[in-house]
Amino acid sequence: MVYILLIATLFTVLPVAYFLDQPEPILVLIQEDWSKVAILFFGISFVALALWGYFRQKRSN
């Protein structure tokens, strides 16, 4: 479970760091580079799903 959260966090942090490092506004970058946005949303949804599963399992035990 910890490895899944680490991988999902990596997929979330790298695109955020990429967007924050760019001098252009984020909306312009989103229009130019959809792959980073897709990875970002995939990472965020993966983290949310992993946390939901973790707390659901913890609650049932």
C-alpha beads as a LAMMPS data file, in Angstrom:
LAMMPS data file: protein, C-alpha beads

61 atoms
60 bonds

1 atom types
1 bond types

-500.0 500.0 xlo xhi
-500.0 500.0 ylo yhi
-500.0 500.0 zlo zhi

Masses

1 110.0

Atoms # bond

1 1 1 0.000 0.000 0.000
2 1 1 2.815 2.383 0.852
3 1 1 4.481 1.746 -2.507
4 1 1 1.263 2.585 -4.349
5 1 1 0.988 5.880 -2.483
6 1 1 4.634 6.705 -3.200
7 1 1 4.244 6.038 -6.919
8 1 1 1.006 8.027 -7.095
9 1 1 2.606 10.913 -5.203
10 1 1 5.495 10.889 -7.661
11 1 1 3.076 11.091 -10.590
12 1 1 1.357 14.009 -8.859
13 1 1 4.393 15.986 -7.688
14 1 1 6.421 15.917 -10.907
15 1 1 3.835 17.653 -13.145
16 1 1 3.083 20.201 -10.396
17 1 1 6.791 20.985 -10.105
18 1 1 6.970 21.271 -13.897
19 1 1 4.067 23.738 -14.017
20 1 1 5.398 25.840 -11.131
21 1 1 8.842 26.082 -12.754
22 1 1 7.499 27.609 -15.983
23 1 1 7.321 31.406 -16.361
24 1 1 4.134 31.280 -18.462
25 1 1 0.659 31.178 -16.902
26 1 1 -0.600 27.702 -16.062
27 1 1 -3.599 27.938 -18.412
28 1 1 -1.298 28.559 -21.392
29 1 1 0.823 25.565 -20.420
30 1 1 -2.268 23.381 -20.061
31 1 1 -3.299 24.260 -23.615
32 1 1 0.177 23.428 -24.930
33 1 1 1.006 20.285 -22.983
34 1 1 -1.954 17.994 -22.302
35 1 1 0.210 14.996 -21.413
36 1 1 1.438 16.604 -18.185
37 1 1 -2.135 17.512 -17.249
38 1 1 -3.287 13.949 -17.884
39 1 1 -0.500 12.567 -15.690
40 1 1 -1.379 15.099 -12.981
41 1 1 -5.066 14.165 -12.902
42 1 1 -4.212 10.463 -13.071
43 1 1 -1.888 10.864 -10.096
44 1 1 -4.402 12.827 -8.034
45 1 1 -7.193 10.348 -8.720
46 1 1 -4.863 7.441 -7.973
47 1 1 -3.875 8.962 -4.615
48 1 1 -7.538 9.572 -3.757
49 1 1 -8.492 6.014 -4.698
50 1 1 -5.601 4.528 -2.730
51 1 1 -6.442 6.580 0.365
52 1 1 -10.127 5.660 0.080
53 1 1 -9.246 1.960 -0.105
54 1 1 -6.810 2.252 2.792
55 1 1 -9.288 3.950 5.123
56 1 1 -12.104 1.628 4.054
57 1 1 -9.963 -1.400 4.878
58 1 1 -8.823 0.143 8.158
59 1 1 -12.425 0.880 9.166
60 1 1 -13.596 -2.675 8.438
61 1 1 -10.902 -4.262 10.625

Bonds

1 1 1 2
2 1 2 3
3 1 3 4
4 1 4 5
5 1 5 6
6 1 6 7
7 1 7 8
8 1 8 9
9 1 9 10
10 1 10 11
11 1 11 12
12 1 12 13
13 1 13 14
14 1 14 15
15 1 15 16
16 1 16 17
17 1 17 18
18 1 18 19
19 1 19 20
20 1 20 21
21 1 21 22
22 1 22 23
23 1 23 24
24 1 24 25
25 1 25 26
26 1 26 27
27 1 27 28
28 1 28 29
29 1 29 30
30 1 30 31
31 1 31 32
32 1 32 33
33 1 33 34
34 1 34 35
35 1 35 36
36 1 36 37
37 1 37 38
38 1 38 39
39 1 39 40
40 1 40 41
41 1 41 42
42 1 42 43
43 1 43 44
44 1 44 45
45 1 45 46
46 1 46 47
47 1 47 48
48 1 48 49
49 1 49 50
50 1 50 51
51 1 51 52
52 1 52 53
53 1 53 54
54 1 54 55
55 1 55 56
56 1 56 57
57 1 57 58
58 1 58 59
59 1 59 60
60 1 60 61
